[in-house]
Amino acid sequence: MKSHRTAASSVTVDDTVPRGCTHFKLRQLTRRVGQHFDHIVTGAGLKTTQYSLLSNIVRLGPIRPGDLARELGMEASTMTRNLQPLVAQGWITVGPGADGRSRCVEATDAGRAKRVEAQREWKRAQLAFNRRLGDATVVRLHALIEECMGLLADAEAGDDDAA
């Protein structure tokens, strides 16, 4: 337990018991981190969400939109919406797939070039983030995120406390 002193009194706080809403705290953090990365990556003419999607299309493509959505943990309708600006810019194509019922997403040459340009900005954003928080803090943050993701995946697989 920690004791915190205020102007009015001394308050004892049990720092082993979670306080506040985890979802709210994570949303605050992701908004701040997102703002940082967006501020820098927009220099390449992409939003961070577009950069991530384009990078995954380059890495995984050609790929069916449904498979891409599953890979990224997105709903198919969200994926369809998010692909539209990339198609409009000429960075990806959505064409016929292996059979008449499927479609295939692939990066164009312009899309691959845009990704390379955005990668430089992304790296600049990551290095600035590392400097701001300190490498040791970023390493701990990454480890904690990975640990939490693993625990949540384990819980989902076993359907523990799913309500």
Summary of the structure (lengths in Angstrom):
residues: 163
radius of gyration: 20.9
end to end distance: 31.0
largest distance: 72.8
contacts: 401
relative contact order: 0.10
helix: 65%
strand: 12%
